[in-house]
Amino acid sequence: MSSPISSKNRRGPATGLSNESLRESLLLLTTALLAHGLLLLNDGVYWDAWLYHPVLGTGSWDAVYTPFLRAGLPIEGSTIWLVGRLGPDTFVFKLVAFATVVLSAFAIKSIGNRLGVTTREENLCLALLTLLYPNVDMMVGFPHVSRWVDYAIFLGAARLALSVEGLVGTRHFVLRPVVLLLFFVSFNNNALLVFYFGFLWLLFVSVGHDRGPTSRLPSPFRFLTRHLDYVVLPFAFWLVKEAFFPRHGEYAGYNRFVDTPIPLLKALYYFLANAVYGQMNEALLQVAHYPLVALAAGLIALGAYDRFNLGSQRFFGDRSCSTRFLLFGVVLLGMAIFPYIVVGLWPDLSGWSSRHAMMVGLPLAMLVMWATCSVFLNSARSLSRSGFVALVVLMVGLGLVNIRNHMGWEARWVKDRSIMAHLAQIHRPANLSVIRVDDRYPIGSNDYYRFYEWTGMFREVWGDQRVIGLDLRVSSTELLPEDSSLSSERYLLKDFNPKGCQSVMTIRRGPIEYSEWDLVLRYFFYRFMNPGGMTSFLSRVTDVQLKPLEAPQAEPCEKISDSPH
């Protein structure tokens, strides 16, 4: 019985879509829908998206582009504006995020097939593991979508560059500038400037491999002279960026390099603890939490292993267990980490800062495949039955982490909608300026709310730009932001009066206790099947109380009516 994916390690472009390619594509798409399909149903607004949500629909170029220009990221601002013109932002941005994540996985598989160092089976596993690496938090925030677009462009450029190497004449000289332009655009995600040197090594290996399986690598000098444009490209980008698009204004000190070793080592430790060990551990915890799902996945894997006779077919390439493969995975992981730790940044398991781990998926997938090859390799370079089951169960665990995170973000949005529904029923004092938020109902991501998230919600409810919200978990009751730039339309506070009256908003769980899953499933029911019941449902999700707060140098509040719940 033949394998669903070819055991041959074919290289070069195929003349058409083979049955193997179709099955691989179907498997990637199915996995993407299972792990990330909930993203396409997510209608929430999170983080910085509250700053752009009111203006994206109007097509205001300055309101979208200017903040990114100040941060030295003009291409990112252009990307956000262009995507925002395609349709409703709460859907279009998530559709683009989903599409670019899937396209990135396809590009990884195609790059592996073109290089020919690893087998088609390994390349498919690398694409699946990268696709499943938990980075849901980057997908739900509008401004972060441009980073996924940059990454997909980068991988697409890498794949095209490998093809261009095999061309001669006019096609080569026409397509090579296209490759350089695509890389240049992708460098808008500045972390890719370092990751790019991993591509240069792959290109170096590819040039040697194209000369024959037994040939040596080309001399570095010969490679450099023929690829000088590739080598100077990232340096040229940085010079252009610093000369014409420097960081300025409130972003003048954005992402400055650390100059002492302690912050660097601290960032490295937390990066590895969260982005590598932490995510793998989360996957195993999900497997333990849903043993029946893991058991079903294991049984299906056993059936597929025997059905397609995988035990007698070549699964690993000749170099898959080699020290060189391991070292390249480690070096590539270092390239994914280095741009962040040098500015003192590291990701958490979830939340705002998890976006710093977006490039970890591919090198971590390489390390997983190297470990699988080292432990579960048979004499015929096939994957043992236990190894195949372990690999499938790990992928299922990663998929469960993604599903849990997607459900958590949707649950948080249901909570936010409930809060806004309650606020719409509360009589707000005319001189109210500051709301201190005492959130006793944490749900979804444990990430605290930024002040502009609350400001965005207040604007959504009350239609003006006068009230700021400050989360008590990270803000003192006596402290107000001193930066006068906050009192601007950029932060939805154009009419903010820092001496206006203050109040405390206490948020508790509503009268009916819903689990995250129950909350989201009920929300989907009312959203798609019974819209008329949505108001009553939202009123039961949270309990919101708004009470005056005496604060130094603040005006006394007019009477605040009690929440009806």
N, C-alpha and C positions, 0 to 999 in steps of 0.2 A: 504494500500500500504506500503510495507516495505521500510525502509531506505536503502540508498546505503552503509551504514556502520552499522554494527551490533550494536544494542542498548545494548547488553549484555557487561558487563565488564569482559571479559574472561581473564584468566591468564594462564601462562605456554605455552610451545611450542605447536603450532598447528601441527596436523598430516599431513597437506598439505595446499596448497594455496587455501583458500576459495574464493568465489566470492567477499566477502567484502574486503579481502586482495588484490585481484587483482585490484579492483576498487580504493582502496586507493593508491596502487602503481602507477596506471595509472594517478591518479590525481596529485600525487607528481611529476612524471616525466613530465607530461604536463606543470605543473606550472614552473618547473625548465627550461624547454625549452622556455617558453614564457618570463620568467624574465631574464634568463641568456643565452639563446641560441645564442645571438649575440657574446658572448665570443668565441664560436667555429669558428666564422668567422673573429675574430680579428687577424690580422697578424702583429701587431705593436710591437715595442721594446721600453721599457720605463724604466726610473730610472736605478737601478743597473744592469738591464738586458744588458745594453750596455757594461758593463765590462765583462760579461760572454758570450755574443753572439758570439764574434770572436773565443772563445776557446772551446766552448761546442762541436762544430762539429769536432774538432781535437781530442777530448777525453783526453785532457791534465788534468791529475789528480791534479798536483800541483797547476796549475793556478786557479782551481775551489775550491779545498779543503783548501788550505793554508789560505786564508782570513777568512774563517769560523773557522778554528782552532785557529787563533789569537783572534777571538771573543769568544772563549770558546764554540763553537757550532759544534763539529766534525760530529755529526749525520746529521745536516742540510747540511753541505758541501757534505757529502756522498749522501744524497738524491738528491741534485741538480745535482751532477755528474751522478748518475744512471738514473734519468729522462732524462737528456740531451743525454744519449746514446740510447734512444728509437726511436728518429727520429728528424725531423726538430724542433728546439726549439720554434719557434714562434707559432707552433700548439700544440706540445706535452704537453708543460707546461700548456697551457690553457685547454686542454682536461683533464689533471690530476686535475686541479683546479675544473673544472666543475664536474668531477666524484666524487671527495672527498666531495664537498659541498652537492651533492645529497645523497651520502652514509651517510653523517652525519645526514641528515634529516631522512633517513630510520632508522638509529640507535636510534635517539631520539624517534621516534614513537614506535619502538620495546621495548625500555627500559620502556616507559610508560605502554605499554600493559603488560609487564612482572611484573611490580610493582603492578599493579591493583588498585592503589589509585585513578587514574582518568579513565574516560571512553575512549573507542576507539575513539569516536568523538573528545574528548578533545585532545587526543594524536596526532591525525591527524592534528588538528588545531595548536598545539604546533610545530609540524614538519614543517607545511606550513609557519607559522610566522617566525620561525628560518631561513628557506630557503630563505624567502623574505627580511630578514633584510639587508639593503643596505650596502654591503661591496665589491662592484665591484672593487674598487681600489686595493684590495689585490689579486684579481684574475689575473690582467693583468701583474703584475710584476713577472718575473721568480723566483727571490730568495724567494718571499713570498709564493710560492706554497708549500714549505716544511711545512709552518705553518698550511696550510689546511690539509696536509697529517697527521701531528701530531695530529690535532684535531679529524680527522676521526679515527685514530688509538686509541686515548683516548676513544672516545665514543664506538668504537667496543670492546675495552677491558672492559669497564663498562658493556656492555650488556653481554659479555661472563662471566664476574665475577658473575652476577646475576644468570646465568644458572648453573655455577659451584657450587653455594651454594646448589642447589637441588640435586647434584650428590653425590654418595658415592663410596668408594672403589677405584679401580685403576683409573677410569676415572677422579675422583676428583683430585687425587694426580698427574696425568699427566697434566691436564689442568690448575691447579692452577699456576704452574710456568710459563706457557704460558701467563696467564693473567698478572702476575707480570712483565714479560719481555716486553709485549706490553705497559704497563703503563710506564715502565722505558724508552723505546724508545720515547714515546710521550712527555716525560718531556723535550725533546730537545727544545720544546717551553716552556721556563721556567715559563711562566705565568700559565701553567697548574698545576704547583706544588701547587698553592693555590686553584685553581678550584677543584683539586683532593679531598679536604676535603669535598666538597659538595657531591661527590660520596660516600665517607665513611659514610656520614649521610644517604644517600639513601640505602646503604648496611645494615646499622643498622636497618632502618625501614623495609627493605625487610625481614631480619631475623625474626623480630617480626611478620610481616604479614604472613609469611609462617607457623607460628604456629597456625594460625586461626584468623578469622576476629575480634573476641572479646578478643583476648589475648593481654596482655600488651607487651611493648617493652622489650627486654632482658636487663639485668643489664649491665651497661657500662663495669664493670670489666670482666664479662663473655664474652662480645663481644671482648674486647681488647685481652684477653688471647687466643681466638680462631682466631683472625685476626691480630696478632702482626706483621706478615710479611707485611700486607697491611699498617699498621700504620707507620712502620719504613722505608718503601720504599722511599718516597720523601726525607727524611733526608739522606738516604744512597746515593741516586742519587746526591744530592748537595755535599756531602762529596767527592764522586768520581770525580765529575766535577771539584771542586776547587782544588783537589789534583793532578789530571792528566791532566786536560784541562783548566788551568786558562786563563783568558784574558790577553793578552800581546801585545807588539808592539803598533801600533796605536790604539788598542782597550783596552789598559790597564785601562783607566778610563771609559769604556763603561757601561752605566746604573748603576752608583753609587747611593746609597740611599741618599735622601735629609735629612738633619739633623736639619731643622728648620720648624716650623709649617706653615709659610706663603706660601712657594711653594707647600706644600702638599694641603692646602685648595684651593689654586688657581687651581691646577691640578684637584682636585675633582669637583670644580665648572664647569670648562670647559668640563670635562668629561661628567657630567650629562647634561649640556647645549647642547652639540653637539651629544653625542652618544644616549641619551634617548629623551629629548625634541626635539632636532633639527631634528632627523630622523623622529619622529612621525609628526612633523610639516611639514617637506618636503612632507610626504605622503599626508597629507591633502591639501597642496598647489597644488600637482599634480592632486588631485581629483577636486579641484576648477578650475584648468587650462584646464582640459579635462572633462567638465560636461557631455557631451554626452556619453563618455566611462563609467563614473560613473553611469549615468542613466541606460545604457544598463546592467551593472553589477548588479545594484539593481533590475531591472526587472527579470533578469535571476535568481537571488537569491530568489525572491518572487515565481517564478514558481517552482523552485526546492523545496522550503519549503513546498508548497502545494502538489506538485507531490509525495514527499516521506513522507508526513504526519509527518514532524518533530515536529510539535507542540504537538503531543500526545506521543512522544517518549522521553525516558530519555536521556539527553545530558550531564548533569553534574554529577560528582560523589558526594558522601556525604560530602567530605572535600574540594570541589573545591572553595567554598565561605568562607572557614574558615580562621581565623586569622593565623593559623599555615601555611596554604598554602601561604598566603601573606608574612609571615615572611620568609619562605624558599626562596621565589622568591627574596625578598629584600637582604637576606644574600648571595644568589648565585650571585646576581648583584654586591654586594660588593666584592665577591671573584673574579669576572671578572675584576673589576676596580682596586682593591688594588695593584696588582703587577706593575701597570703602574704609579699610582700616587705617590708611595713611591720612585720612581726614577724621579719624576717631569715631567711625560709624560701624554699627553691627546690627543685624536683624534680630527681632524677637521671633518667637514661634508663630505669632500672628499679630495682626494690627498694623499700625502706621509704618513701623520700621521694617516689617518683613519684606518690603520691596527691595531692600538691599541684597537679598539672596536670589534675585531673579536669574542670574547666570550660573548658579550652583548646580542646577538640575543636570546639565550635560556631563560635566566632569564627575559628579557623584554617580551618575549612571555608568560611566566608564569604570569607576572603582568597584561598583557592585558587580558588573560583568566580569571584571578581572578576578574578584573573589569567588564568584560562581565557577569560573573556569578552573581556578586553582583547587577548589574543594571537590567539585562534582564532575570532573572530566573523566570520560572513559577512554579506553585504549584506542578506540577508533575516532577520537576527538569528538565524540558525541556527548550529549548532556545526559547524566544519569536520571533515572526516574525521580529519585528524591530531590535532586537539584531542580528539575523542572517544576515539581510541586512547590518547592520552597520559593522559586522565582515568581510563580503565579500568585501564591499567597501573599508575598511581599507587595506585589502590584495591587492586589485587592486591598491590602491594608492602606496603601497610599491613596487609593481611590476613595476609601471610606473617610480618610482624613479630609480630602477635598469636599466630599459630600457634607460632612459635619460642618466644615467651615462655611460652605455656601448656605446651609440651613441657618447657621448662626447669624450671618449677615442679613439674611431675609427676615429673621426673627427680630433683629435690632430695628429694621425698618418698620416692621409692624408696630413695635413699641413706639417709635418716633411718630408714626401716624396717629397712634392713640393719644400721645401727649399733645399733638397739635389739635386734635379734635376736642380735647378737654379745654385747651387754652382758648379756642374759639368761643367757648361758652362762658368764659370768665370775663367779668367787667374789669378792664385794665385801667388803672389810674392814668390820667392824661399826662402826668409828669413822671411817669415811670421810666427809669433809664437803665437800671442794673438789676438783673435777676441772678442771685446766687443759687446754683442748682445743687440740691441735696438728693442725689440719685441713689435710691435704695433698692433699685430693681435692675441690677446688672444682668444683661442677657446678650447672647452672641459673643462678639469680640469683647475682651476685657479692656480694650483700649478706651481711654477717657475721651470725652467730647472736647474738641477745640472750641474756643469762644465763638469762632465764626460759624460753626455748625449750629449752635444755639441761635446766633444772630440770624442765620438763614431761615431757621424754622420760625422765629418770631416774625420775620418779614413775610414769610409765606402765609402766616395766620393773620397778621395785623396790617400788612401792606405798606409799612413805612420802615424807616431806617433809624430808629431811635433807641432801641433796647439791645444791650449786650448781655450775654449769658456767660457766667463763669462757674466752672465745675469746682465744687468745694474740695474735691480730691486733690486738686493741683493748684488751687488758688486760695489765698488767705481772705478772710471776710473783711479785712481792713484795706486790702490792696486793690487798687485799680490800675489798669495799664497806663503807663505814663507816656507812651509813644503817641504823639499827636497825630501821626500818620494813620492810626487806627480809626480816627474820627473822619472817615472818608467813604466814598461810594465803593471803593475797592473792597472794603471789609463790611459793606452793607450797613455802615454807621454814619451816613452823611449828616444826619440831624441829631447825633448823639450829644447829650448834655451830661458831662461827668459829675455834675452836682445835682442831678435829678434824684428822685427818690429811689430807694432800693428795696428789694423784697427777696424772700427765700421761696424757691419752688421745691417742694418735696414730692418726689416720685416714688410710689410704691407699687407693688404688684396689685392687680385688680382683684375683684371679688372671686373670680374663678381662676384657679391655678392651672395654667397650661404648660406642658413641656414645650421645648423649642419645636420639636417635630409637630406636635399637635397644633401649636400656635400657627406655624407656617401652613400646614395643610388646611386648617380652617380658613385662614386668610385667602389661600388660593380658591377655596370653594366659594367664598363670598365675592371674590374679585371676578371670577370667571363664570360662576353658575348662578349666584344670587346676589347681585349688586345691591339690591334693596335692603339686605340685612347687614351691610357693611357698617353702617353707623352704629347700630346697636352692638355689634361685635367689638368694634374698636373701643366703645365706652367701657367694656368690661375687661380690657387688657391691662390698663393701668389705673391708678388712683393718683390724681394730681391736686395738690394744695398750694395756693399762692398766698403768702402772708407778708405784711410789711416788716421791714428790718430797719431798726434805728442804726444809723451809721454816721460817723463824724463828717461834718461839712456837707451832708446830704439833706435835701429838702424832705420834709415829712410827706408821707404818701397819703393821697386821698383814699377813701374807702375802697377796699377790694372785696368784691362779692365772693362768697364761697363757691368752690366747685360743686356742681350738682351731684358728684359722686364722692 
